[in-house]
């Protein structure tokens, strides 16, 4: 009896294993057939190239990336794009407002060598890196004149607390030195600020990107400028191509007392309205906004909302007119696909179709022959008008 039970157990076990293997194989086969059936000409063209081209095909990632780029181009939306791993990592760092790094800037010399300029009191300086050191290796990656700078930047960055081996040659003898450097959190400010040299009451706040840290940076800039004697402010959005939509909404909320900021619409969803829930901390700050033809996306949300609410004068030229929202999908290898998934519009418009950009209240031509005409227009608006 016991023998029969053992025999039955093994029969059932191996039968189950065979069925599981068969099911997995069949599923994979069906998946492969689905792909082949969906894109038969692509597979046929690939086989022709593989079997008949004189030169060998590129490595798999390169040819696969080319296929994806072609698919995205065929889709026909200018803001749906494929981003390779290195560029995706750098973009993510920018939008997060910081990165894990050694605290050094890099530039090419005349011979295309990468030269390091360590930040004061940063990890690179503390480890012994000196200004002008030539970078020759990062961990196992040799740095050559043809190595793209973005690949070097991505290789030297990593999670905070991890170590990276940096090998340099130091002029004038170009002796070789190696440093094990612990990465630290390095801020990437999205905002710079200063007082105007001709009108000390005016604080100028340049917003380069709408990143996770932008709201706090603007508040900090206004606080510091106020301490220095500034009473009126310029938010300079010229050349700002946007960033994170929700942060653009939150920047507008800083300056607004109430009302609607924007509405947006995703496919198969209800229209969503973004409102001011409570008066912002900067509702009483005298303010103008500078824009130009390269002010786009989340930066346009700020300008459009403050204009619609009559909170600030908009000075400059008509903005770019990008009112689409991209969702970023990270892929298995660290690359990403940015897909246009929604549209937004300001509350003064009946629908998304009407959106073409933000029209300035005060039009300024881009003539810099005699100083910055945008700043002069801001001074006239804030101080010289009755």
Beta strands, then each sheet from edge to edge (+ up, - down):
strand 1: 81-83
strand 2: 98-101
strand 3: 104-108
strand 4: 114-118
strand 5: 134-138
strand 6: 141-142
strand 7: 163-170
strand 8: 175-182
strand 9: 184-187
strand 10: 191-195
strand 11: 202-207
strand 12: 232-236
strand 13: 260-266
strand 14: 272-275
strand 15: 286-291
strand 16: 313-316
strand 17: 324-330
strand 18: 336-346
strand 19: 362-363
sheet 1: 1+ 18- 13+ 14-
sheet 2: 1+ 18- 17+
sheet 3: 2+ 9-
sheet 4: 3+ 4- 5+ 6-
sheet 5: 3+ 4- 5+ 7- 8+
sheet 6: 10+ 11- 12- 15- 16- 19-
end
